[in-house]
Amino acid sequence: MPVVRVDEDQEKLASLALHHRLTLVPVVNHGGHFLGVVPPLALMHILRHEHVEDLHRLAGIKRETHQAREAMESAPLRRARDHLPWLLLGLAGSALATQVVAQFEVQLQHRIAIAFFIPGLVYIADAIGTQTEAIAVRRLSLSHANLRSLLGGEMRTGLLIGLTLALVTLPLVWG
């Protein structure tokens, strides 16, 4: 049965409990001597705390209570300053996407039906982004995966989804 050392990070402890489907996690000292167990209720509290901490980290909130409250209660000018860099980045991405679509202007003129798929593409891009974010948060909080592995897996998943959707829509656009 897996054990954790007394000085082990509690996120690792929670992840170990999930991976091995443990309801109690034995705790040992550096010499391997049994010190006690982490009970189920404590595991639940640790999981919740670590999950909220990961969500806050992704939202750019460093400490859970002070910065979270400050972010929610700050003046509109401060909140706008915090949001604008990300929104400007999204706007730059939108401008890039517009340039890509403009490269297909001739094809769009000959097959106007292609243009009707643009709102669908925007929706799918948003849905995939939201799903990827949710999966990334869960995976980072519940596994030992590193960021490189996470990004690689999500990129491969995105490629498979993109190819599948392209194959499904190709007959509709080509006809």
Secondary structure, DSSP 4 states (H G I P E B T S, - for coil): ---EETTS-HHHHHHHHHHTT-SSEEEE-TT--EEEEE-HHHHHHHHHHHHHHHHHHHTT-SSHHHHHHHHHHS-HHHHHHHHHHHHHHHHHHHHHHHHHHHTTHHHHHH-GGGGGGHHHHHHHHHHHHHHHHHHHHHHHHHS---HHHHHHHHHHHHHHHHHHHHHHHHHHHH-
